[in-house]
Amino acid sequence: MAKRSSKVIATADDSTVHPLFPGIGGGAGLAWDPLGGEERRDQSYLRKVKPQNPNQKQLMDAIRTHNLVVALGPAGTGKTYLAISSAVEALEDGSVDRIVLSRPAIEAGESIGYLPGDMHEKMAPFLRPLYDALTDRLGSKRLRAMMADGTIEIAPVGFMRGRTLNNAFVVIDEAQNCTYSQIKMLLTRLGWHSTMVLTGDPDQTDLLDNLSGLADIARRLEAVEGIAVARLTEKDIVRHPLVASMLTVL
């Protein structure tokens, strides 16, 4: 995929951000729709995702113009959804041949014990957010077909070592739950004609103190030409307005 080498960095913007419920404060509230408020139908075809604020637009622009993007921001800012939507669009327009999605298998505070089933069944609870975003963009029937023929692959971080990902759009989700060495390993999987997006919130890691490598990696990569580090803030949250309010005090 052709990329421009200019560096795009998303920074905090003081402009008003569209809330999850635009009607709050006057009139009936309408639920935010990441597809731009279009009528909900069976999603058997691709529809463009529209950014809801300046920082989301900068993130989407960075993904289009860079082979490697690190997207940092709190929960609800659309990092994962925008990354996966960009991956689907790249696949649809022929820029890549496949999509590879990965996230660490880290439990968020509670133990789920030994899950039954094969590797895919054991990993399903950890990878559910990725399935949800893909289903929203492609529909469940088309997603199953693409996963069956290998066009879309969802794998835990531990299964990424030793691979070279050519002609692929790679999304590493929840990267704050990866150590420095794990992220370094993942970054070096990037092959020819590929794009990689790392998403995460350095302030919400489930690892022990000082084990997460995301913040350090982002700081180091920010100085590298051709890599974009996009930073979203609480003002960019597009979930319920209370999410942004809570994060300012928690």
NORNORTA-V519605 format. One record per residue. N is the residue number from 0. RES is the residue in one small letter. PHI is phi in whole degrees, -180 to 180 (999 if undefined). PSI is psi as a letter, one per 30 degrees, with the letter a starting at -180 (NA if undefined). Layout:
# NORNORTA-V519605
n & res & phi & psi
N & RES & PHI & PSI
N & RES & PHI & PSI
This chain:
# NORNORTA-V519605
n & res & phi & psi
0 & m & 999 & k
1 & a & -69 & k
2 & k & -132 & k
3 & r & -91 & l
4 & s & -90 & f
5 & s & -67 & k
6 & k & -90 & k
7 & v & -118 & k
8 & i & -123 & k
9 & a & -84 & k
10 & t & -121 & l
11 & a & -60 & k
12 & d & -124 & k
13 & d & -88 & g
14 & s & -72 & l
15 & t & -64 & k
16 & v & -108 & k
17 & h & -67 & k
18 & p & -81 & l
19 & l & -61 & e
20 & f & -113 & j
21 & p & -61 & f
22 & g & -83 & f
23 & i & -64 & k
24 & g & 96 & f
25 & g & 173 & j
26 & g & 85 & l
27 & a & -75 & k
28 & g & -79 & k
29 & l & -117 & k
30 & a & -62 & k
31 & w & -66 & k
32 & d & -120 & j
33 & p & -64 & f
34 & l & -93 & g
35 & g & 90 & g
36 & g & 82 & g
37 & e & -70 & l
38 & e & -61 & k
39 & r & -76 & k
40 & r & -140 & l
41 & d & -61 & k
42 & q & -88 & i
43 & s & -94 & g
44 & y & -143 & l
45 & l & -85 & k
46 & r & -128 & k
47 & k & -73 & k
48 & v & -93 & k
49 & k & -106 & k
50 & p & -66 & k
51 & q & -101 & f
52 & n & -162 & l
53 & p & -59 & e
54 & n & -71 & e
55 & q & -65 & e
56 & k & -64 & e
57 & q & -63 & e
58 & l & -65 & e
59 & m & -63 & e
60 & d & -65 & e
61 & a & -64 & e
62 & i & -64 & e
63 & r & -72 & f
64 & t & -114 & g
65 & h & -134 & k
66 & n & -84 & f
67 & l & -138 & k
68 & v & -132 & k
69 & v & -111 & j
70 & a & -109 & j
71 & l & -112 & k
72 & g & 167 & l
73 & p & -71 & l
74 & a & -60 & k
75 & g & 90 & g
76 & t & -90 & f
77 & g & 86 & g
78 & k & -58 & e
79 & t & -66 & e
80 & y & -63 & e
81 & l & -68 & e
82 & a & -66 & e
83 & i & -69 & e
84 & s & -62 & e
85 & s & -65 & e
86 & a & -64 & e
87 & v & -64 & e
88 & e & -65 & e
89 & a & -65 & e
90 & l & -67 & e
91 & e & -67 & e
92 & d & -90 & g
93 & g & 83 & g
94 & s & -70 & f
95 & v & -133 & l
96 & d & -96 & f
97 & r & -158 & l
98 & i & -120 & k
99 & v & -122 & k
100 & l & -117 & k
101 & s & -147 & k
102 & r & -155 & l
103 & p & -72 & k
104 & a & -90 & i
105 & i & -116 & k
106 & e & -77 & k
107 & a & -87 & i
108 & g & 97 & f
109 & e & -125 & l
110 & s & -91 & k
111 & i & -103 & g
112 & g & 70 & a
113 & y & -90 & j
114 & l & -81 & k
115 & p & -78 & l
116 & g & 98 & a
117 & d & -82 & a
118 & m & -59 & e
119 & h & -65 & e
120 & e & -70 & e
121 & k & -67 & e
122 & m & -86 & f
123 & a & -53 & e
124 & p & -62 & e
125 & f & -74 & e
126 & l & -97 & g
127 & r & -55 & e
128 & p & -59 & e
129 & l & -71 & e
130 & y & -60 & e
131 & d & -62 & e
132 & a & -65 & e
133 & l & -67 & e
134 & t & -62 & e
135 & d & -65 & e
136 & r & -89 & e
137 & l & -115 & f
138 & g & 88 & k
139 & s & -66 & e
140 & k & -65 & e
141 & r & -69 & e
142 & l & -62 & e
143 & r & -60 & e
144 & a & -65 & e
145 & m & -70 & e
146 & m & -72 & e
147 & a & -66 & e
148 & d & -94 & g
149 & g & 86 & g
150 & t & -65 & e
151 & i & -120 & k
152 & e & -126 & k
153 & i & -120 & k
154 & a & -140 & k
155 & p & -71 & l
156 & v & -55 & e
157 & g & -62 & f
158 & f & -99 & g
159 & m & -94 & f
160 & r & -63 & k
161 & g & 86 & f
162 & r & -96 & l
163 & t & -123 & k
164 & l & -103 & j
165 & n & -94 & l
166 & n & 51 & h
167 & a & -135 & l
168 & f & -108 & j
169 & v & -111 & k
170 & v & -120 & k
171 & i & -105 & j
172 & d & -97 & l
173 & e & 54 & h
174 & a & -67 & f
175 & q & -67 & f
176 & n & -97 & g
177 & c & -111 & k
178 & t & -77 & l
179 & y & -58 & e
180 & s & -67 & e
181 & q & -65 & e
182 & i & -65 & e
183 & k & -60 & e
184 & m & -61 & e
185 & l & -65 & e
186 & l & -61 & e
187 & t & -81 & g
188 & r & -81 & f
189 & l & -63 & k
190 & g & -111 & a
191 & w & -69 & k
192 & h & 56 & h
193 & s & -124 & l
194 & t & -126 & k
195 & m & -128 & k
196 & v & -126 & k
197 & l & -102 & k
198 & t & -123 & k
199 & g & 171 & l
200 & d & -124 & j
201 & p & -57 & f
202 & d & -87 & g
203 & q & -129 & h
204 & t & -76 & k
205 & d & -100 & g
206 & l & -84 & l
207 & l & -66 & l
208 & d & -53 & k
209 & n & 70 & g
210 & l & -93 & f
211 & s & -66 & k
212 & g & -104 & g
213 & l & -64 & e
214 & a & -63 & e
215 & d & -67 & e
216 & i & -61 & e
217 & a & -62 & e
218 & r & -63 & e
219 & r & -71 & e
220 & l & -75 & f
221 & e & -60 & f
222 & a & -92 & f
223 & v & -91 & k
224 & e & -63 & k
225 & g & 91 & f
226 & i & -115 & k
227 & a & -109 & k
228 & v & -113 & j
229 & a & -99 & k
230 & r & -118 & j
231 & l & -105 & l
232 & t & -126 & a
233 & e & -58 & f
234 & k & -69 & f
235 & d & -96 & g
236 & i & -66 & k
237 & v & -119 & g
238 & r & -91 & a
239 & h & -56 & k
240 & p & -54 & f
241 & l & -66 & f
242 & v & -61 & e
243 & a & -64 & e
244 & s & -65 & e
245 & m & -66 & e
246 & l & -66 & f
247 & t & -77 & f
248 & v & -117 & f
249 & l & -92 & NA
